[in-house]
Amino acid sequence: MTSIYIWDPNDRAALPELPPLPIGVLAVGTADLLQQAADLPQPIYITISDTQSVDFLFASEQASVRALTRWALRFGSVMTTQPLQGENGPETWCRTDFDYFGITVSAYAHIPAGDGQPRPA
């Protein structure tokens, strides 16, 4: 039996990079992602960028911490928090990042310290 390989596994040459997705395809992918997450809390603002990324902004309220945790669990990510000094005083930045079929997704919220969050030291 003879085997013919289209790709030689011993060849160390890198595979060519795929071209960037058009913004319309990113929008369709984002709509698909939102449909898959229809049972999760939804963002209040979405940004789709030709840098192959999508940003989801969640409301500046304590409930967004739980929402982001649920998104992180659903899409195999972790949520991070970081205390910041915002324009209106101390706040906590909550964020999760994950990949969705080649699209980089960042979901985040800025939670004011007066909304039940401990104030950073």
SEZA-925098 format. One record per atom (N, C-alpha, C): residue number from 1; residue in three letters; atom name; x, y, z. Coordinates in steps of 0.02 Angstrom, whole numbers. Layout:
BEGIN
[NUM ALA CA [X Y Z]]
...
//
This chain:
BEGIN
[1 MET N [42 -58 0]]
[1 MET CA [0 0 0]]
[1 MET C [45 62 0]]
[2 THR N [27 110 -40]]
[2 THR CA [64 172 -45]]
[2 THR C [23 229 -17]]
[3 SER N [55 271 23]]
[3 SER CA [21 330 49]]
[3 SER C [52 392 19]]
[4 ILE N [11 438 -1]]
[4 ILE CA [35 501 -28]]
[4 ILE C [10 556 19]]
[5 TYR N [56 595 46]]
[5 TYR CA [38 649 91]]
[5 TYR C [37 715 53]]
[6 ILE N [-17 751 62]]
[6 ILE CA [-21 818 33]]
[6 ILE C [22 865 75]]
[7 TRP N [24 852 140]]
[7 TRP CA [64 891 186]]
[7 TRP C [114 845 218]]
[8 ASP N [177 862 215]]
[8 ASP CA [230 821 244]]
[8 ASP C [238 839 318]]
[9 PRO N [221 792 364]]
[9 PRO CA [226 808 435]]
[9 PRO C [298 821 457]]
[10 ASN N [347 798 418]]
[10 ASN CA [417 811 436]]
[10 ASN C [442 879 413]]
[11 ASP N [403 911 370]]
[11 ASP CA [420 978 346]]
[11 ASP C [403 1028 401]]
[12 ARG N [450 1066 424]]
[12 ARG CA [439 1113 479]]
[12 ARG C [415 1182 456]]
[13 ALA N [400 1189 393]]
[13 ALA CA [376 1253 368]]
[13 ALA C [308 1269 398]]
[14 ALA N [298 1331 416]]
[14 ALA CA [235 1353 446]]
[14 ALA C [181 1355 393]]
[15 LEU N [121 1337 413]]
[15 LEU CA [64 1342 368]]
[15 LEU C [49 1416 356]]
[16 PRO N [24 1433 297]]
[16 PRO CA [9 1504 284]]
[16 PRO C [-48 1528 328]]
[17 GLU N [-46 1593 347]]
[17 GLU CA [-98 1623 387]]
[17 GLU C [-161 1632 346]]
[18 LEU N [-218 1623 379]]
[18 LEU CA [-281 1636 345]]
[18 LEU C [-292 1711 339]]
[19 PRO N [-324 1733 287]]
[19 PRO CA [-338 1805 281]]
[19 PRO C [-389 1825 334]]
[20 PRO N [-390 1889 354]]
[20 PRO CA [-439 1912 404]]
[20 PRO C [-510 1905 378]]
[21 LEU N [-555 1893 424]]
[21 LEU CA [-626 1888 406]]
[21 LEU C [-654 1957 392]]
[22 PRO N [-698 1963 342]]
[22 PRO CA [-731 2028 329]]
[22 PRO C [-776 2046 388]]
[23 ILE N [-790 2109 397]]
[23 ILE CA [-829 2133 454]]
[23 ILE C [-899 2102 453]]
[24 GLY N [-927 2089 395]]
[24 GLY CA [-993 2057 391]]
[24 GLY C [-992 1987 420]]
[25 VAL N [-939 1950 406]]
[25 VAL CA [-933 1883 434]]
[25 VAL C [-924 1886 510]]
[26 LEU N [-887 1936 534]]
[26 LEU CA [-880 1945 607]]
[26 LEU C [-948 1960 638]]
[27 ALA N [-989 2000 604]]
[27 ALA CA [-1055 2017 630]]
[27 ALA C [-1099 1954 633]]
[28 VAL N [-1096 1913 582]]
[28 VAL CA [-1135 1851 582]]
[28 VAL C [-1111 1804 637]]
[29 GLY N [-1045 1799 646]]
[29 GLY CA [-1017 1759 700]]
[29 GLY C [-1038 1784 769]]
[30 THR N [-1041 1850 776]]
[30 THR CA [-1062 1880 840]]
[30 THR C [-1136 1864 853]]
[31 ALA N [-1177 1869 801]]
[31 ALA CA [-1248 1852 808]]
[31 ALA C [-1256 1778 828]]
[32 ASP N [-1216 1735 798]]
[32 ASP CA [-1218 1664 816]]
[32 ASP C [-1198 1653 889]]
[33 LEU N [-1146 1688 910]]
[33 LEU CA [-1124 1683 979]]
[33 LEU C [-1179 1706 1027]]
[34 LEU N [-1211 1761 1012]]
[34 LEU CA [-1265 1786 1054]]
[34 LEU C [-1324 1738 1055]]
[35 GLN N [-1336 1705 1000]]
[35 GLN CA [-1390 1655 997]]
[35 GLN C [-1373 1595 1042]]
[36 GLN N [-1310 1573 1039]]
[36 GLN CA [-1288 1517 1082]]
[36 GLN C [-1291 1536 1156]]
[37 ALA N [-1286 1599 1171]]
[37 ALA CA [-1287 1623 1240]]
[37 ALA C [-1353 1657 1257]]
[38 ALA N [-1406 1640 1222]]
[38 ALA CA [-1471 1673 1232]]
[38 ALA C [-1498 1664 1303]]
[39 ASP N [-1478 1611 1337]]
[39 ASP CA [-1501 1600 1405]]
[39 ASP C [-1457 1635 1457]]
[40 LEU N [-1405 1669 1435]]
[40 LEU CA [-1361 1706 1480]]
[40 LEU C [-1380 1780 1480]]
[41 PRO N [-1361 1817 1532]]
[41 PRO CA [-1371 1890 1530]]
[41 PRO C [-1336 1920 1469]]
[42 GLN N [-1367 1967 1437]]
[42 GLN CA [-1340 1995 1375]]
[42 GLN C [-1303 2061 1388]]
[43 PRO N [-1253 2077 1347]]
[43 PRO CA [-1217 2140 1354]]
[43 PRO C [-1262 2199 1336]]
[44 ILE N [-1241 2258 1360]]
[44 ILE CA [-1279 2319 1343]]
[44 ILE C [-1249 2355 1283]]
[45 TYR N [-1187 2335 1264]]
[45 TYR CA [-1154 2369 1209]]
[45 TYR C [-1105 2319 1177]]
[46 ILE N [-1102 2319 1111]]
[46 ILE CA [-1059 2272 1074]]
[46 ILE C [-1017 2312 1025]]
[47 THR N [-953 2295 1021]]
[47 THR CA [-908 2325 972]]
[47 THR C [-879 2269 930]]
[48 ILE N [-885 2274 864]]
[48 ILE CA [-855 2226 817]]
[48 ILE C [-800 2262 780]]
[49 SER N [-740 2233 781]]
[49 SER CA [-682 2267 753]]
[49 SER C [-650 2225 698]]
[50 ASP N [-621 2258 648]]
[50 ASP CA [-587 2222 595]]
[50 ASP C [-520 2193 619]]
[51 THR N [-505 2200 683]]
[51 THR CA [-446 2167 712]]
[51 THR C [-463 2096 732]]
[52 GLN N [-521 2071 707]]
[52 GLN CA [-544 2003 721]]
[52 GLN C [-564 1994 794]]
[53 SER N [-592 2047 822]]
[53 SER CA [-612 2045 893]]
[53 SER C [-681 2075 902]]
[54 VAL N [-712 2053 957]]
[54 VAL CA [-778 2078 977]]
[54 VAL C [-774 2094 1051]]
[55 ASP N [-801 2151 1071]]
[55 ASP CA [-804 2171 1141]]
[55 ASP C [-876 2174 1163]]
[56 PHE N [-890 2146 1223]]
[56 PHE CA [-956 2149 1253]]
[56 PHE C [-950 2189 1317]]
[57 LEU N [-987 2243 1322]]
[57 LEU CA [-989 2283 1383]]
[57 LEU C [-1052 2265 1421]]
[58 PHE N [-1044 2250 1485]]
[58 PHE CA [-1101 2236 1529]]
[58 PHE C [-1113 2296 1574]]
[59 ALA N [-1172 2300 1602]]
[59 ALA CA [-1193 2356 1643]]
[59 ALA C [-1147 2365 1703]]
[60 SER N [-1140 2426 1726]]
[60 SER CA [-1099 2442 1784]]
[60 SER C [-1139 2430 1848]]
[61 GLU N [-1151 2366 1861]]
[61 GLU CA [-1189 2347 1920]]
[61 GLU C [-1165 2279 1945]]
[62 GLN N [-1178 2265 2007]]
[62 GLN CA [-1154 2203 2039]]
[62 GLN C [-1177 2141 2002]]
[63 ALA N [-1236 2140 1972]]
[63 ALA CA [-1261 2082 1937]]
[63 ALA C [-1216 2062 1878]]
[64 SER N [-1177 2108 1852]]
[64 SER CA [-1133 2093 1796]]
[64 SER C [-1076 2048 1816]]
[65 VAL N [-1057 2047 1879]]
[65 VAL CA [-1004 2002 1902]]
[65 VAL C [-1027 1930 1891]]
[66 ARG N [-1088 1915 1913]]
[66 ARG CA [-1116 1848 1903]]
[66 ARG C [-1126 1834 1828]]
[67 ALA N [-1148 1883 1790]]
[67 ALA CA [-1158 1873 1718]]
[67 ALA C [-1093 1855 1684]]
[68 LEU N [-1039 1891 1699]]
[68 LEU CA [-974 1877 1668]]
[68 LEU C [-948 1809 1690]]
[69 THR N [-960 1790 1752]]
[69 THR CA [-940 1724 1776]]
[69 THR C [-975 1670 1736]]
[70 ARG N [-1039 1679 1722]]
[70 ARG CA [-1077 1630 1683]]
[70 ARG C [-1051 1626 1611]]
[71 TRP N [-1035 1684 1581]]
[71 TRP CA [-1006 1684 1514]]
[71 TRP C [-939 1647 1513]]
[72 ALA N [-898 1660 1563]]
[72 ALA CA [-832 1627 1567]]
[72 ALA C [-840 1552 1573]]
[73 LEU N [-885 1529 1615]]
[73 LEU CA [-897 1457 1623]]
[73 LEU C [-923 1426 1559]]
[74 ARG N [-969 1460 1525]]
[74 ARG CA [-998 1433 1463]]
[74 ARG C [-947 1425 1408]]
[75 PHE N [-900 1473 1403]]
[75 PHE CA [-854 1473 1346]]
[75 PHE C [-782 1454 1366]]
[76 GLY N [-775 1421 1424]]
[76 GLY CA [-710 1393 1443]]
[76 GLY C [-657 1444 1460]]
[77 SER N [-675 1496 1495]]
[77 SER CA [-627 1548 1512]]
[77 SER C [-628 1559 1587]]
[78 VAL N [-589 1606 1609]]
[78 VAL CA [-590 1627 1679]]
[78 VAL C [-606 1701 1681]]
[79 MET N [-632 1723 1738]]
[79 MET CA [-646 1794 1747]]
[79 MET C [-592 1823 1792]]
[80 THR N [-568 1882 1773]]
[80 THR CA [-520 1917 1815]]
[80 THR C [-550 1982 1839]]
[81 THR N [-527 2004 1897]]
[81 THR CA [-548 2069 1923]]
[81 THR C [-487 2110 1940]]
[82 GLN N [-494 2174 1934]]
[82 GLN CA [-438 2220 1948]]
[82 GLN C [-467 2285 1976]]
[83 PRO N [-443 2306 2035]]
[83 PRO CA [-466 2370 2060]]
[83 PRO C [-435 2428 2020]]
[84 LEU N [-476 2478 2007]]
[84 LEU CA [-453 2537 1968]]
[84 LEU C [-478 2600 2001]]
[85 GLN N [-448 2655 1984]]
[85 GLN CA [-472 2721 2004]]
[85 GLN C [-505 2752 1943]]
[86 GLY N [-571 2752 1942]]
[86 GLY CA [-608 2779 1885]]
[86 GLY C [-621 2854 1893]]
[87 GLU N [-655 2883 1845]]
[87 GLU CA [-671 2954 1847]]
[87 GLU C [-714 2972 1907]]
[88 ASN N [-757 2926 1928]]
[88 ASN CA [-803 2938 1983]]
[88 ASN C [-783 2902 2047]]
[89 GLY N [-720 2885 2053]]
[89 GLY CA [-696 2852 2113]]
[89 GLY C [-675 2780 2099]]
[90 PRO N [-663 2743 2153]]
[90 PRO CA [-639 2674 2145]]
[90 PRO C [-692 2629 2111]]
[91 GLU N [-667 2583 2071]]
[91 GLU CA [-710 2535 2038]]
[91 GLU C [-671 2470 2027]]
[92 THR N [-707 2418 2010]]
[92 THR CA [-675 2354 1995]]
[92 THR C [-689 2337 1923]]
[93 TRP N [-637 2320 1886]]
[93 TRP CA [-644 2300 1817]]
[93 TRP C [-647 2224 1816]]
[94 CYS N [-702 2196 1792]]
[94 CYS CA [-712 2124 1786]]
[94 CYS C [-708 2108 1711]]
[95 ARG N [-673 2054 1695]]
[95 ARG CA [-661 2039 1625]]
[95 ARG C [-652 1964 1613]]
[96 THR N [-676 1941 1556]]
[96 THR CA [-662 1874 1533]]
[96 THR C [-647 1877 1459]]
[97 ASP N [-599 1838 1436]]
[97 ASP CA [-580 1836 1366]]
[97 ASP C [-582 1763 1343]]
[98 PHE N [-608 1753 1282]]
[98 PHE CA [-609 1685 1254]]
[98 PHE C [-610 1690 1178]]
[99 ASP N [-599 1633 1146]]
[99 ASP CA [-598 1629 1074]]
[99 ASP C [-662 1595 1050]]
[100 TYR N [-693 1623 999]]
[100 TYR CA [-753 1593 971]]
[100 TYR C [-742 1585 896]]
[101 PHE N [-722 1525 875]]
[101 PHE CA [-709 1509 805]]
[101 PHE C [-663 1559 772]]
[102 GLY N [-608 1575 805]]
[102 GLY CA [-558 1620 778]]
[102 GLY C [-570 1694 792]]
[103 ILE N [-625 1710 824]]
[103 ILE CA [-640 1779 843]]
[103 ILE C [-622 1788 916]]
[104 THR N [-581 1838 931]]
[104 THR CA [-564 1853 1001]]
[104 THR C [-621 1892 1033]]
[105 VAL N [-647 1865 1088]]
[105 VAL CA [-703 1897 1122]]
[105 VAL C [-681 1920 1191]]
[106 SER N [-694 1983 1207]]
[106 SER CA [-682 2011 1273]]
[106 SER C [-749 2035 1300]]
[107 ALA N [-766 2010 1359]]
[107 ALA CA [-827 2032 1393]]
[107 ALA C [-805 2064 1459]]
[108 TYR N [-832 2124 1474]]
[108 TYR CA [-808 2159 1533]]
[108 TYR C [-862 2206 1561]]
[109 ALA N [-849 2226 1623]]
[109 ALA CA [-892 2275 1657]]
[109 ALA C [-850 2313 1707]]
[110 HIS N [-866 2376 1717]]
[110 HIS CA [-835 2417 1769]]
[110 HIS C [-886 2426 1824]]
[111 ILE N [-872 2399 1882]]
[111 ILE CA [-920 2400 1938]]
[111 ILE C [-898 2453 1988]]
[112 PRO N [-938 2506 2000]]
[112 PRO CA [-920 2557 2048]]
[112 PRO C [-913 2526 2118]]
[113 ALA N [-867 2552 2157]]
[113 ALA CA [-856 2526 2225]]
[113 ALA C [-917 2536 2269]]
[114 GLY N [-958 2586 2255]]
[114 GLY CA [-1018 2598 2294]]
[114 GLY C [-1074 2548 2279]]
[115 ASP N [-1063 2501 2234]]
[115 ASP CA [-1115 2453 2215]]
[115 ASP C [-1103 2386 2249]]
[116 GLY N [-1086 2388 2313]]
[116 GLY CA [-1077 2326 2350]]
[116 GLY C [-1007 2297 2344]]
[117 GLN N [-963 2329 2308]]
[117 GLN CA [-895 2304 2301]]
[117 GLN C [-851 2332 2356]]
[118 PRO N [-804 2291 2381]]
[118 PRO CA [-757 2319 2429]]
[118 PRO C [-712 2371 2396]]
[119 ARG N [-696 2422 2432]]
[119 ARG CA [-652 2474 2405]]
[119 ARG C [-580 2450 2404]]
[120 PRO N [-544 2462 2348]]
[120 PRO CA [-474 2441 2344]]
[120 PRO C [-432 2479 2395]]
[121 ALA N [-380 2445 2420]]
[121 ALA CA [-336 2476 2470]]
[121 ALA C [-288 2524 2437]]
//
